[in-house]
Amino acid sequence: MLYILEHTDQLNEDFLSRAMPLLTAQRTEQINRYRSFSDKINGSAAFLLLCTALREEFGILTPPCFRYRERGKPYLDDREDIFFNLSHCKNAAACIVSESNTAVDIMDIRNIKNNIVHRVCSDSELEKLNCSEHFDRDFIRLWTKKECYSKLDGRGLALDFRTLTDDLPEIKKVQQYETQNYIVSYCCTAPINIIIKQPNELFDILSPEKKNNE
């Protein structure tokens, strides 16, 4: 399942103060490393989405701890049979969970700098983009596809994105969902439903009172 929390750019200190007690010590340490308030909000939101997904899809009530594979891809410490991936951007956070290898990448719609385009696109992709009436959106569609595959593969930024062209079979398997504000790319062999959550839903689902009553 793909869980998304929208409009995270509208969340404030109150959200963060409610979220922090629901994080693990490991995740709290990671969040505290973020310099920007926006990253702290989105990093917390992505983790709460994961906790919610694990609870609703697998009945797991305990907040998860991560370990990391050789290439840095995280996995659940005590449930290697469950696969997950997190991503966040300026105005949304996303989490995908599955029983097979999976990945997600989300990006807000924004103006794109030329130096980034040349690091990501092949010559043929640049030609197509230069003819596009919606350059920024079309580039973000392409970029998130490549980011998603790189996370699925496990090598991340070690891959040369210019060689991951849109006509490759592995890139064609990446699916997309988009709104006016963001584009999310995701890849999974199992069927995926998209679930949009609201902040209060996360707190209601993950509240200690609810756990104690189950």
ChimeraX commands (.cxc) that place a marker at each C-alpha (Angstrom):
marker #1 position 0.00,0.00,0.00 radius 0.5
marker #1 position 1.08,3.56,-0.70 radius 0.5
marker #1 position 0.29,6.01,2.10 radius 0.5
marker #1 position 0.51,9.76,1.51 radius 0.5
marker #1 position 0.19,12.73,3.84 radius 0.5
marker #1 position -0.50,15.92,1.87 radius 0.5
marker #1 position 0.01,19.61,2.65 radius 0.5
marker #1 position 2.82,18.98,5.11 radius 0.5
marker #1 position 4.06,22.51,4.39 radius 0.5
marker #1 position 1.04,23.69,6.39 radius 0.5
marker #1 position 1.97,21.69,9.49 radius 0.5
marker #1 position 3.44,23.55,12.45 radius 0.5
marker #1 position 5.21,23.08,15.77 radius 0.5
marker #1 position 2.10,21.50,17.26 radius 0.5
marker #1 position 2.33,18.61,14.78 radius 0.5
marker #1 position 5.98,18.08,15.63 radius 0.5
marker #1 position 5.39,18.16,19.39 radius 0.5
marker #1 position 2.64,15.53,19.00 radius 0.5
marker #1 position 4.72,13.41,16.65 radius 0.5
marker #1 position 7.98,13.24,18.62 radius 0.5
marker #1 position 6.65,11.02,21.48 radius 0.5
marker #1 position 5.51,8.49,18.84 radius 0.5
marker #1 position 8.97,8.15,17.30 radius 0.5
marker #1 position 11.59,5.60,18.29 radius 0.5
marker #1 position 14.85,6.79,19.81 radius 0.5
marker #1 position 16.54,5.83,16.54 radius 0.5
marker #1 position 14.16,7.94,14.45 radius 0.5
marker #1 position 14.30,10.84,16.92 radius 0.5
marker #1 position 18.06,10.93,16.52 radius 0.5
marker #1 position 17.68,11.01,12.74 radius 0.5
marker #1 position 15.07,13.79,12.88 radius 0.5
marker #1 position 17.24,15.89,15.18 radius 0.5
marker #1 position 20.03,15.79,12.59 radius 0.5
marker #1 position 17.85,17.67,10.12 radius 0.5
marker #1 position 18.63,21.38,10.08 radius 0.5
marker #1 position 15.42,22.68,8.53 radius 0.5
marker #1 position 12.07,22.67,10.29 radius 0.5
marker #1 position 10.45,21.42,7.07 radius 0.5
marker #1 position 12.67,18.32,7.01 radius 0.5
marker #1 position 11.89,17.61,10.66 radius 0.5
marker #1 position 8.16,17.81,9.93 radius 0.5
marker #1 position 8.35,15.64,6.82 radius 0.5
marker #1 position 10.75,13.12,8.31 radius 0.5
marker #1 position 8.42,12.67,11.27 radius 0.5
marker #1 position 5.37,12.46,9.00 radius 0.5
marker #1 position 6.96,9.76,6.83 radius 0.5
marker #1 position 7.75,7.67,9.90 radius 0.5
marker #1 position 4.21,8.03,11.27 radius 0.5
marker #1 position 2.89,6.93,7.89 radius 0.5
marker #1 position 5.09,3.83,8.15 radius 0.5
marker #1 position 3.82,3.08,11.66 radius 0.5
marker #1 position 0.24,3.51,10.41 radius 0.5
marker #1 position 0.80,1.29,7.39 radius 0.5
marker #1 position 2.42,-1.46,9.45 radius 0.5
marker #1 position -0.46,-1.33,11.91 radius 0.5
marker #1 position -3.23,-1.35,9.30 radius 0.5
marker #1 position -1.68,-3.79,6.82 radius 0.5
marker #1 position 0.22,-6.18,9.09 radius 0.5
marker #1 position -1.18,-5.65,12.59 radius 0.5
marker #1 position 2.17,-4.43,13.95 radius 0.5
marker #1 position 1.63,-2.12,16.93 radius 0.5
marker #1 position 5.23,-1.46,17.94 radius 0.5
marker #1 position 7.11,1.40,16.20 radius 0.5
marker #1 position 9.78,-0.14,13.97 radius 0.5
marker #1 position 13.54,0.03,14.26 radius 0.5
marker #1 position 15.64,0.00,11.09 radius 0.5
marker #1 position 18.75,-1.75,9.96 radius 0.5
marker #1 position 20.57,-0.97,6.75 radius 0.5
marker #1 position 21.79,-3.20,3.98 radius 0.5
marker #1 position 25.26,-2.89,2.47 radius 0.5
marker #1 position 24.09,-0.24,-0.02 radius 0.5
marker #1 position 22.23,1.68,2.66 radius 0.5
marker #1 position 18.66,0.57,1.97 radius 0.5
marker #1 position 16.72,0.27,5.25 radius 0.5
marker #1 position 14.77,-2.76,6.39 radius 0.5
marker #1 position 12.81,-3.66,9.50 radius 0.5
marker #1 position 14.95,-5.07,12.26 radius 0.5
marker #1 position 12.64,-7.99,13.12 radius 0.5
marker #1 position 10.56,-8.40,9.93 radius 0.5
marker #1 position 12.72,-8.89,6.85 radius 0.5
marker #1 position 9.66,-10.30,5.08 radius 0.5
marker #1 position 8.12,-6.80,4.98 radius 0.5
marker #1 position 9.52,-4.27,2.54 radius 0.5
marker #1 position 9.08,-0.52,2.84 radius 0.5
marker #1 position 10.38,2.78,1.57 radius 0.5
marker #1 position 9.93,6.40,2.65 radius 0.5
marker #1 position 10.10,9.69,0.78 radius 0.5
marker #1 position 9.14,13.28,1.38 radius 0.5
marker #1 position 9.24,16.62,-0.37 radius 0.5
marker #1 position 8.27,20.20,0.50 radius 0.5
marker #1 position 4.53,19.62,0.73 radius 0.5
marker #1 position 3.96,15.87,1.14 radius 0.5
marker #1 position 5.32,12.68,2.67 radius 0.5
marker #1 position 4.94,9.13,1.36 radius 0.5
marker #1 position 5.42,5.58,2.61 radius 0.5
marker #1 position 5.03,2.33,0.70 radius 0.5
marker #1 position 4.84,-1.13,2.30 radius 0.5
marker #1 position 4.68,-4.53,0.63 radius 0.5
marker #1 position 5.62,-8.18,0.94 radius 0.5
marker #1 position 7.93,-7.75,-2.08 radius 0.5
marker #1 position 10.74,-5.32,-2.90 radius 0.5
marker #1 position 9.37,-1.82,-3.27 radius 0.5
marker #1 position 10.35,1.84,-3.53 radius 0.5
marker #1 position 8.79,5.29,-3.67 radius 0.5
marker #1 position 9.92,8.81,-4.53 radius 0.5
marker #1 position 7.85,11.98,-4.19 radius 0.5
marker #1 position 8.65,15.48,-5.39 radius 0.5
marker #1 position 6.81,18.78,-5.29 radius 0.5
marker #1 position 6.12,20.64,-8.53 radius 0.5
marker #1 position 8.62,23.48,-8.78 radius 0.5
marker #1 position 10.91,25.34,-11.14 radius 0.5
marker #1 position 13.83,23.17,-12.21 radius 0.5
marker #1 position 17.39,24.42,-12.61 radius 0.5
marker #1 position 19.25,23.54,-15.79 radius 0.5
marker #1 position 22.29,22.10,-14.00 radius 0.5
marker #1 position 20.07,19.42,-12.44 radius 0.5
marker #1 position 18.48,18.54,-15.77 radius 0.5
marker #1 position 21.82,17.83,-17.40 radius 0.5
marker #1 position 22.85,15.53,-14.54 radius 0.5
marker #1 position 19.66,13.48,-14.80 radius 0.5
marker #1 position 18.69,13.28,-18.48 radius 0.5
marker #1 position 20.12,11.62,-21.55 radius 0.5
marker #1 position 20.54,13.66,-24.73 radius 0.5
marker #1 position 17.34,12.23,-26.23 radius 0.5
marker #1 position 15.39,13.02,-23.05 radius 0.5
marker #1 position 16.71,16.58,-23.12 radius 0.5
marker #1 position 15.46,16.97,-26.67 radius 0.5
marker #1 position 11.98,15.81,-25.69 radius 0.5
marker #1 position 11.87,18.05,-22.63 radius 0.5
marker #1 position 12.96,21.10,-24.60 radius 0.5
marker #1 position 9.89,20.60,-26.80 radius 0.5
marker #1 position 7.53,20.16,-23.85 radius 0.5
marker #1 position 4.86,22.69,-22.96 radius 0.5
marker #1 position 5.14,21.59,-19.32 radius 0.5
marker #1 position 8.89,21.31,-18.89 radius 0.5
marker #1 position 9.05,21.29,-15.06 radius 0.5
marker #1 position 6.25,18.75,-14.56 radius 0.5
marker #1 position 7.52,16.45,-17.33 radius 0.5
marker #1 position 11.04,16.58,-15.91 radius 0.5
marker #1 position 9.79,15.78,-12.40 radius 0.5
marker #1 position 7.85,12.82,-13.78 radius 0.5
marker #1 position 11.07,11.52,-15.31 radius 0.5
marker #1 position 13.28,12.35,-12.33 radius 0.5
marker #1 position 11.05,10.65,-9.77 radius 0.5
marker #1 position 10.87,7.54,-11.96 radius 0.5
marker #1 position 14.64,7.31,-11.98 radius 0.5
marker #1 position 14.92,8.06,-8.27 radius 0.5
marker #1 position 12.34,5.38,-7.52 radius 0.5
marker #1 position 14.15,2.75,-9.55 radius 0.5
marker #1 position 17.50,3.68,-8.00 radius 0.5
marker #1 position 16.00,3.14,-4.53 radius 0.5
marker #1 position 14.45,-0.16,-5.61 radius 0.5
marker #1 position 17.79,-1.28,-7.01 radius 0.5
marker #1 position 19.54,-0.18,-3.83 radius 0.5
marker #1 position 22.35,1.79,-5.42 radius 0.5
marker #1 position 20.67,5.17,-5.20 radius 0.5
marker #1 position 22.74,8.08,-6.41 radius 0.5
marker #1 position 25.60,5.73,-7.30 radius 0.5
marker #1 position 23.71,5.05,-10.54 radius 0.5
marker #1 position 24.22,7.30,-13.56 radius 0.5
marker #1 position 20.71,8.64,-14.06 radius 0.5
marker #1 position 21.50,9.62,-17.65 radius 0.5
marker #1 position 21.64,5.91,-18.54 radius 0.5
marker #1 position 18.28,5.12,-16.88 radius 0.5
marker #1 position 16.24,6.14,-19.89 radius 0.5
marker #1 position 12.47,6.04,-19.94 radius 0.5
marker #1 position 12.40,3.24,-22.52 radius 0.5
marker #1 position 14.18,0.68,-20.31 radius 0.5
marker #1 position 11.94,-2.19,-19.09 radius 0.5
marker #1 position 12.80,-1.56,-15.44 radius 0.5
marker #1 position 11.87,2.12,-15.71 radius 0.5
marker #1 position 8.62,1.30,-17.51 radius 0.5
marker #1 position 7.55,-0.74,-14.47 radius 0.5
marker #1 position 7.53,2.39,-12.31 radius 0.5
marker #1 position 3.99,3.71,-11.78 radius 0.5
marker #1 position 2.98,7.27,-10.98 radius 0.5
marker #1 position 0.34,9.25,-9.14 radius 0.5
marker #1 position 0.20,13.01,-9.31 radius 0.5
marker #1 position -1.72,16.03,-8.11 radius 0.5
marker #1 position -1.41,19.73,-8.75 radius 0.5
marker #1 position 1.25,19.96,-6.03 radius 0.5
marker #1 position 3.38,16.83,-6.34 radius 0.5
marker #1 position 4.26,13.71,-8.32 radius 0.5
marker #1 position 4.94,10.36,-6.69 radius 0.5
marker #1 position 6.59,7.42,-8.45 radius 0.5
marker #1 position 6.40,3.94,-6.98 radius 0.5
marker #1 position 7.42,0.44,-7.94 radius 0.5
marker #1 position 6.18,-2.87,-6.59 radius 0.5
marker #1 position 5.35,-6.28,-8.03 radius 0.5
marker #1 position 2.19,-6.52,-5.91 radius 0.5
marker #1 position -0.97,-4.48,-6.59 radius 0.5
marker #1 position -0.89,-1.14,-4.78 radius 0.5
marker #1 position -3.73,0.97,-3.42 radius 0.5
marker #1 position -3.16,4.66,-2.68 radius 0.5
marker #1 position -4.35,5.85,0.73 radius 0.5
marker #1 position -4.42,9.56,1.59 radius 0.5
marker #1 position -4.19,10.25,5.31 radius 0.5
marker #1 position -4.81,13.36,7.40 radius 0.5
marker #1 position -2.57,14.33,10.36 radius 0.5
marker #1 position -5.28,13.74,12.96 radius 0.5
marker #1 position -5.90,10.27,11.55 radius 0.5
marker #1 position -2.29,9.34,12.23 radius 0.5
marker #1 position -2.48,10.51,15.82 radius 0.5
marker #1 position -5.81,8.78,16.38 radius 0.5
marker #1 position -4.48,5.50,15.00 radius 0.5
marker #1 position -1.15,5.63,16.83 radius 0.5
marker #1 position -2.23,7.10,20.16 radius 0.5
marker #1 position -1.03,5.14,23.23 radius 0.5
marker #1 position -4.62,5.04,24.49 radius 0.5
marker #1 position -5.75,3.12,21.41 radius 0.5
marker #1 position -2.85,0.66,21.68 radius 0.5
marker #1 position -3.68,-0.02,25.32 radius 0.5
marker #1 position -7.29,-0.76,24.42 radius 0.5
marker #1 position -6.42,-3.41,21.81 radius 0.5
marker link #1:1,2 radius 0.2
marker link #1:2,3 radius 0.2
marker link #1:3,4 radius 0.2
marker link #1:4,5 radius 0.2
marker link #1:5,6 radius 0.2
marker link #1:6,7 radius 0.2
marker link #1:7,8 radius 0.2
marker link #1:8,9 radius 0.2
marker link #1:9,10 radius 0.2
marker link #1:10,11 radius 0.2
marker link #1:11,12 radius 0.2
marker link #1:12,13 radius 0.2
marker link #1:13,14 radius 0.2
marker link #1:14,15 radius 0.2
marker link #1:15,16 radius 0.2
marker link #1:16,17 radius 0.2
marker link #1:17,18 radius 0.2
marker link #1:18,19 radius 0.2
marker link #1:19,20 radius 0.2
marker link #1:20,21 radius 0.2
marker link #1:21,22 radius 0.2
marker link #1:22,23 radius 0.2
marker link #1:23,24 radius 0.2
marker link #1:24,25 radius 0.2
marker link #1:25,26 radius 0.2
marker link #1:26,27 radius 0.2
marker link #1:27,28 radius 0.2
marker link #1:28,29 radius 0.2
marker link #1:29,30 radius 0.2
marker link #1:30,31 radius 0.2
marker link #1:31,32 radius 0.2
marker link #1:32,33 radius 0.2
marker link #1:33,34 radius 0.2
marker link #1:34,35 radius 0.2
marker link #1:35,36 radius 0.2
marker link #1:36,37 radius 0.2
marker link #1:37,38 radius 0.2
marker link #1:38,39 radius 0.2
marker link #1:39,40 radius 0.2
marker link #1:40,41 radius 0.2
marker link #1:41,42 radius 0.2
marker link #1:42,43 radius 0.2
marker link #1:43,44 radius 0.2
marker link #1:44,45 radius 0.2
marker link #1:45,46 radius 0.2
marker link #1:46,47 radius 0.2
marker link #1:47,48 radius 0.2
marker link #1:48,49 radius 0.2
marker link #1:49,50 radius 0.2
marker link #1:50,51 radius 0.2
marker link #1:51,52 radius 0.2
marker link #1:52,53 radius 0.2
marker link #1:53,54 radius 0.2
marker link #1:54,55 radius 0.2
marker link #1:55,56 radius 0.2
marker link #1:56,57 radius 0.2
marker link #1:57,58 radius 0.2
marker link #1:58,59 radius 0.2
marker link #1:59,60 radius 0.2
marker link #1:60,61 radius 0.2
marker link #1:61,62 radius 0.2
marker link #1:62,63 radius 0.2
marker link #1:63,64 radius 0.2
marker link #1:64,65 radius 0.2
marker link #1:65,66 radius 0.2
marker link #1:66,67 radius 0.2
marker link #1:67,68 radius 0.2
marker link #1:68,69 radius 0.2
marker link #1:69,70 radius 0.2
marker link #1:70,71 radius 0.2
marker link #1:71,72 radius 0.2
marker link #1:72,73 radius 0.2
marker link #1:73,74 radius 0.2
marker link #1:74,75 radius 0.2
marker link #1:75,76 radius 0.2
marker link #1:76,77 radius 0.2
marker link #1:77,78 radius 0.2
marker link #1:78,79 radius 0.2
marker link #1:79,80 radius 0.2
marker link #1:80,81 radius 0.2
marker link #1:81,82 radius 0.2
marker link #1:82,83 radius 0.2
marker link #1:83,84 radius 0.2
marker link #1:84,85 radius 0.2
marker link #1:85,86 radius 0.2
marker link #1:86,87 radius 0.2
marker link #1:87,88 radius 0.2
marker link #1:88,89 radius 0.2
marker link #1:89,90 radius 0.2
marker link #1:90,91 radius 0.2
marker link #1:91,92 radius 0.2
marker link #1:92,93 radius 0.2
marker link #1:93,94 radius 0.2
marker link #1:94,95 radius 0.2
marker link #1:95,96 radius 0.2
marker link #1:96,97 radius 0.2
marker link #1:97,98 radius 0.2
marker link #1:98,99 radius 0.2
marker link #1:99,100 radius 0.2
marker link #1:100,101 radius 0.2
marker link #1:101,102 radius 0.2
marker link #1:102,103 radius 0.2
marker link #1:103,104 radius 0.2
marker link #1:104,105 radius 0.2
marker link #1:105,106 radius 0.2
marker link #1:106,107 radius 0.2
marker link #1:107,108 radius 0.2
marker link #1:108,109 radius 0.2
marker link #1:109,110 radius 0.2
marker link #1:110,111 radius 0.2
marker link #1:111,112 radius 0.2
marker link #1:112,113 radius 0.2
marker link #1:113,114 radius 0.2
marker link #1:114,115 radius 0.2
marker link #1:115,116 radius 0.2
marker link #1:116,117 radius 0.2
marker link #1:117,118 radius 0.2
marker link #1:118,119 radius 0.2
marker link #1:119,120 radius 0.2
marker link #1:120,121 radius 0.2
marker link #1:121,122 radius 0.2
marker link #1:122,123 radius 0.2
marker link #1:123,124 radius 0.2
marker link #1:124,125 radius 0.2
marker link #1:125,126 radius 0.2
marker link #1:126,127 radius 0.2
marker link #1:127,128 radius 0.2
marker link #1:128,129 radius 0.2
marker link #1:129,130 radius 0.2
marker link #1:130,131 radius 0.2
marker link #1:131,132 radius 0.2
marker link #1:132,133 radius 0.2
marker link #1:133,134 radius 0.2
marker link #1:134,135 radius 0.2
marker link #1:135,136 radius 0.2
marker link #1:136,137 radius 0.2
marker link #1:137,138 radius 0.2
marker link #1:138,139 radius 0.2
marker link #1:139,140 radius 0.2
marker link #1:140,141 radius 0.2
marker link #1:141,142 radius 0.2
marker link #1:142,143 radius 0.2
marker link #1:143,144 radius 0.2
marker link #1:144,145 radius 0.2
marker link #1:145,146 radius 0.2
marker link #1:146,147 radius 0.2
marker link #1:147,148 radius 0.2
marker link #1:148,149 radius 0.2
marker link #1:149,150 radius 0.2
marker link #1:150,151 radius 0.2
marker link #1:151,152 radius 0.2
marker link #1:152,153 radius 0.2
marker link #1:153,154 radius 0.2
marker link #1:154,155 radius 0.2
marker link #1:155,156 radius 0.2
marker link #1:156,157 radius 0.2
marker link #1:157,158 radius 0.2
marker link #1:158,159 radius 0.2
marker link #1:159,160 radius 0.2
marker link #1:160,161 radius 0.2
marker link #1:161,162 radius 0.2
marker link #1:162,163 radius 0.2
marker link #1:163,164 radius 0.2
marker link #1:164,165 radius 0.2
marker link #1:165,166 radius 0.2
marker link #1:166,167 radius 0.2
marker link #1:167,168 radius 0.2
marker link #1:168,169 radius 0.2
marker link #1:169,170 radius 0.2
marker link #1:170,171 radius 0.2
marker link #1:171,172 radius 0.2
marker link #1:172,173 radius 0.2
marker link #1:173,174 radius 0.2
marker link #1:174,175 radius 0.2
marker link #1:175,176 radius 0.2
marker link #1:176,177 radius 0.2
marker link #1:177,178 radius 0.2
marker link #1:178,179 radius 0.2
marker link #1:179,180 radius 0.2
marker link #1:180,181 radius 0.2
marker link #1:181,182 radius 0.2
marker link #1:182,183 radius 0.2
marker link #1:183,184 radius 0.2
marker link #1:184,185 radius 0.2
marker link #1:185,186 radius 0.2
marker link #1:186,187 radius 0.2
marker link #1:187,188 radius 0.2
marker link #1:188,189 radius 0.2
marker link #1:189,190 radius 0.2
marker link #1:190,191 radius 0.2
marker link #1:191,192 radius 0.2
marker link #1:192,193 radius 0.2
marker link #1:193,194 radius 0.2
marker link #1:194,195 radius 0.2
marker link #1:195,196 radius 0.2
marker link #1:196,197 radius 0.2
marker link #1:197,198 radius 0.2
marker link #1:198,199 radius 0.2
marker link #1:199,200 radius 0.2
marker link #1:200,201 radius 0.2
marker link #1:201,202 radius 0.2
marker link #1:202,203 radius 0.2
marker link #1:203,204 radius 0.2
marker link #1:204,205 radius 0.2
marker link #1:205,206 radius 0.2
marker link #1:206,207 radius 0.2
marker link #1:207,208 radius 0.2
marker link #1:208,209 radius 0.2
marker link #1:209,210 radius 0.2
marker link #1:210,211 radius 0.2
marker link #1:211,212 radius 0.2
marker link #1:212,213 radius 0.2
marker link #1:213,214 radius 0.2
view
